[in-house]
């Protein structure tokens, strides 16, 4: 956890105040244009790759029965509509973060998701008509991954849940960077 904290301080998500770490008020400003959109996607997914495996590991151990049921219920939802999928995706990952039982990590994660979901660069990749078929494949793959993550978490299989979230994030990032125009 100290490695994670150090990374988050360097990245600007946490600030040190005395011997305590607190969540930064604002995320660092980074502006991207043109082909740099994919650099932003990569950076945001790198942050998620650091944070979300720890969140899922803790959630698998700490989630209450109602939290596990909520996560499974969200993961069971299906759609091919991008707007609806983005809401399901954000709700699913936010539920995982709440279930980890660490309010500071939950807050850092919420800010990272806000940066991702609020990014015009990210949205421009998803909503471009030329990317429509690949986006449908990303949606299908992500929803399958959500079910795999939720199943492992509900059953208390920490390693499987962590491996599933790492594979999920890798898959979505790879598809977005390599296949979207």
C-alpha positions as CSV (number, residue, x, y, z in Angstrom):
1,X,0.0,0.0,0.0
2,X,2.9,2.4,0.6
3,X,4.0,1.9,-3.0
4,X,0.5,2.9,-4.1
5,X,0.5,5.9,-1.8
6,X,3.8,7.0,-3.2
7,X,2.6,6.7,-6.8
8,X,-0.5,8.7,-6.0
9,X,1.5,11.5,-4.4
10,X,3.8,11.7,-7.4
11,X,0.9,11.7,-9.8
12,X,-0.8,14.5,-7.9
13,X,-3.9,12.5,-6.7
14,X,-2.7,12.7,-3.0
15,X,-1.0,15.5,-1.1
16,X,1.1,15.1,2.0
17,X,0.1,17.2,5.0
18,X,2.4,16.6,7.8
19,X,2.6,12.8,8.2
20,X,-0.8,12.3,6.6
21,X,-1.9,11.8,3.0
22,X,-5.1,13.6,1.9
23,X,-6.8,13.4,-1.5
24,X,-5.9,16.3,-3.7
25,X,-8.7,18.9,-4.3
26,X,-8.1,18.9,-8.0
27,X,-6.4,16.4,-10.3
28,X,-3.4,17.7,-12.3
29,X,-4.4,19.5,-15.5
30,X,-3.2,17.8,-18.6
31,X,-4.4,18.9,-22.0
32,X,-4.2,16.7,-25.1
33,X,-5.1,17.3,-28.7
34,X,-5.2,15.2,-31.9
35,X,-3.4,11.9,-31.7
36,X,-2.5,12.7,-28.1
37,X,-6.0,11.5,-27.2
38,X,-4.6,8.0,-27.0
39,X,-1.8,9.2,-24.7
40,X,-4.5,10.5,-22.3
41,X,-6.3,7.2,-22.5
42,X,-3.1,5.3,-21.7
43,X,-2.3,7.6,-18.7
44,X,-5.8,7.3,-17.3
45,X,-5.7,3.5,-17.6
46,X,-2.2,3.4,-16.0
47,X,-3.7,5.1,-13.0
48,X,-6.6,2.7,-13.0
49,X,-4.1,-0.3,-13.3
50,X,-2.4,0.9,-10.1
51,X,-5.6,1.6,-8.1
52,X,-8.2,-0.9,-9.2
53,X,-6.4,-4.2,-8.4
54,X,-5.9,-3.0,-4.9
55,X,-9.6,-1.9,-4.7
56,X,-10.8,-5.3,-5.9
57,X,-8.4,-7.2,-3.6
58,X,-9.8,-5.3,-0.6
59,X,-13.4,-5.5,-1.8
60,X,-13.1,-9.2,-2.2
61,X,-12.1,-9.5,1.5
62,X,-14.2,-6.7,3.0
63,X,-17.4,-6.3,1.0
64,X,-20.6,-6.9,2.9
65,X,-23.3,-9.3,1.6
66,X,-25.4,-6.4,0.4
67,X,-22.4,-4.8,-1.4
68,X,-21.6,-8.2,-3.0
69,X,-25.3,-8.5,-4.2
70,X,-25.2,-4.9,-5.6
71,X,-22.0,-5.6,-7.5
72,X,-23.4,-8.9,-8.9
73,X,-26.7,-7.1,-9.9
74,X,-24.8,-4.3,-11.7
75,X,-22.6,-6.9,-13.5
76,X,-25.7,-8.7,-14.7
77,X,-26.9,-5.7,-16.7
78,X,-26.4,-5.8,-20.4
79,X,-26.7,-3.3,-23.2
80,X,-25.2,-2.3,-26.5
81,X,-26.1,1.4,-26.1
82,X,-22.9,3.4,-25.4
83,X,-24.6,6.0,-23.1
84,X,-26.2,3.2,-21.0
85,X,-23.0,1.2,-21.0
86,X,-21.0,4.2,-19.7
87,X,-23.4,4.5,-16.8
88,X,-23.3,0.8,-16.0
89,X,-19.4,0.8,-16.3
90,X,-19.1,3.8,-14.0
91,X,-21.6,2.4,-11.5
92,X,-19.9,-1.0,-11.4
93,X,-16.4,0.4,-10.8
94,X,-17.7,2.8,-8.2
95,X,-19.5,0.0,-6.4
96,X,-16.2,-1.9,-6.3
97,X,-14.4,1.1,-4.8
98,X,-17.1,1.6,-2.1
99,X,-16.9,-2.1,-1.2
100,X,-13.1,-1.9,-0.6
101,X,-13.8,-0.2,2.8
102,X,-11.2,2.5,2.3
103,X,-12.8,5.9,2.0
104,X,-9.6,7.6,0.8
105,X,-8.9,5.1,-1.9
106,X,-12.6,5.3,-2.9
107,X,-12.3,9.1,-3.2
108,X,-9.0,8.9,-5.3
109,X,-10.7,6.3,-7.5
110,X,-13.8,8.5,-7.9
111,X,-11.6,11.4,-9.1
112,X,-9.8,9.2,-11.5
113,X,-13.1,8.0,-12.9
114,X,-14.4,11.6,-13.2
115,X,-11.3,12.5,-15.2
116,X,-11.8,9.5,-17.5
117,X,-15.6,9.9,-17.9
118,X,-15.4,13.7,-18.1
119,X,-12.6,13.7,-20.8
120,X,-13.7,15.0,-24.1
121,X,-10.7,13.2,-25.7
122,X,-12.0,9.9,-24.3
123,X,-15.5,10.6,-25.4
124,X,-14.4,11.6,-28.9
125,X,-12.8,8.1,-29.4
126,X,-15.9,6.3,-28.2
127,X,-18.5,8.4,-30.1
128,X,-16.7,8.6,-33.5
129,X,-18.9,6.9,-36.1
130,X,-15.8,5.2,-37.6
131,X,-15.3,3.4,-34.3
132,X,-18.8,2.2,-33.8
133,X,-18.3,-1.5,-34.5
134,X,-15.2,-1.7,-32.3
135,X,-17.0,0.2,-29.5
136,X,-19.7,-2.5,-29.6
137,X,-17.0,-5.1,-29.2
138,X,-15.5,-3.2,-26.3
139,X,-18.9,-2.9,-24.6
140,X,-19.5,-6.7,-25.0
141,X,-16.0,-7.6,-23.7
142,X,-16.3,-5.2,-20.8
143,X,-19.7,-6.4,-19.7
144,X,-18.4,-10.0,-19.8
145,X,-15.4,-8.9,-17.7
146,X,-17.7,-7.3,-15.2
147,X,-19.5,-10.6,-14.7
148,X,-16.2,-12.4,-14.3
149,X,-15.0,-9.9,-11.7
150,X,-18.3,-9.9,-9.8
151,X,-18.4,-13.7,-9.8
152,X,-14.9,-14.0,-8.3
153,X,-15.6,-11.3,-5.8
154,X,-18.9,-12.8,-4.7
155,X,-17.3,-16.1,-4.2
156,X,-14.4,-14.6,-2.3
157,X,-11.7,-15.6,-4.8
158,X,-9.3,-12.7,-4.4
159,X,-6.7,-13.8,-6.9
160,X,-9.3,-14.5,-9.6
161,X,-11.0,-11.1,-9.0
162,X,-7.7,-9.2,-9.2
163,X,-6.6,-11.1,-12.3
164,X,-9.9,-10.4,-13.9
165,X,-9.8,-6.7,-13.3
166,X,-6.2,-6.5,-14.6
167,X,-7.2,-8.4,-17.7
168,X,-10.3,-6.2,-18.1
169,X,-8.4,-2.9,-17.9
170,X,-5.6,-4.2,-20.2
171,X,-8.2,-5.3,-22.8
172,X,-10.1,-2.0,-22.8
173,X,-7.0,0.1,-23.0
174,X,-5.5,-2.0,-25.8
175,X,-8.6,-1.9,-27.8
176,X,-9.0,1.8,-27.4
177,X,-5.3,2.7,-28.2
178,X,-4.8,0.1,-31.0
179,X,-8.1,0.0,-32.7
180,X,-10.0,3.3,-32.3
181,X,-9.3,6.1,-34.7
